Amino acid sequence: MARSKNPRDYASKQMGDASEMPVAAEVTLAGVPALKMPDNWPHYDVIAQPKVGVPQRIYVRSRTFKRGGDTFVDFDSTAQFDWWAIVLLPGAYQLTRRIFLVPKAEAGFKEAAKDMGVKFELTGPPAFSPDDQLAAFQQAVSQKPSGILLAVSTPELFRGPINSAIEQGIPVICMDADSPESKRILYIGTDNFRAGEESGRRMGELLKGKGNVVVVTVPGQFNLAERLRGVEEISGSENHPVR
């Protein structure tokens, strides 16, 4: 990871903890209930629950403000989170605290694009909306990019537009959520059916084969439907009679 030339520029553990509570408060005030996780909680620091969709994990890093190219705020590559919260504490030329929320995917893409010397742009709707995502995809295709990386919300809806992009010579790679019947170049992501099976198997072990399990998901999203199918496949079997 990149390091500041002056280690003292990084906030102390106490300053880090103090930054997690304001992040939770600001996210809650924005309409998304959030709370700080216990100290030493692995991988992320704040959990938030949007009105639609799964809980969002927020990884918080803070530092005092400083001008200059040798100033860094970075994240641990082993952390597991959905959003990276950067908290800039008052320092030279800055009298107030500032908080920035960056999607993990965007942070990773920007670093990879910089390393490879290519231009990167992230676009799409702020919430789950297949129609809005399709409009963003078609707008991207119209700009004739060198390639498109896409997390498909609805496979059937995107099959034709993906095929059209491919026919125009624009490579399309599906990430995390696939459109398997399309002509996309390849899929990068989880075997969601197997992930569901493993989740159901582990739940059966924890409950010792007895009890009922509720799965909270988003109907109509292919990758989540595959996970649910995996859970249903393993649940109720002879070795895992959990329903």
C-alpha positions, 0 to 999 in steps of 0.5 A: 500500500502507498504510505505518507512520507510522514507517518504522523499525518495519519490519524491515530486509532483514537481519531479513527474511532472518533471518525466512525461515529460521525460517518454513521451519523451522517449516513443516517441523517441522509436517510439510510440508518447506520451504526458503528460496529464494535471496536476491532470488528474485522473488515469494516467499521459501519453498517448501513441498511438502505430502504431497498437492497442488502446492508452496506458495509462501510470501511472508514479511514481518516487523516488530518488535512494536508496539501501536497502530492505526498498525501495519501489515504488508502485502504487495507487490501484484505478489507471487505466493504461496499463503501470507503469513507474518507474523513478529512479532519481539520488541518492546514487550510481546512477548518471543518471536518469533511466526509467522502463516500466512495464505492469500493468498485470505483476505488479499485477501478481508478487505481487499476486504470491509473496503473494501466494508463487508461481512462475510466468512467463509472456510471449507473443508477444510484439504486436498483433499477433495471430500466435506468441501468439499461439507459446508462448502458445504452448511453455508454455504448453510444460513446463507442468506448474501448470496452464495457464492464457490466454488472447485469441487473436482469439477464433477459433485459440486457441480452439484446443490448449486450449482443448489439454492443458486441456486434458494434465491436465493443467488448462487454464483460459481465462482472458479479451478475451475469447475462449467460445467454448473451454474447458477452466476452466473459463473466468474472464473479462468484459461482452464485449457485455454489455460494448459496449451497455453501450458505445453506449447508453452513446454516444447517450445521449451525442449526444442527439440522432443525429449524426454519431459515428466512432468506432476505433477497431482491427478487428479479436479480439473477445473481441473487436468484442463483444464490437462493436456488443454491440455498433451496437445493441444499435445504430440506435434503436428507443431510440438511433438513432445515427449511 
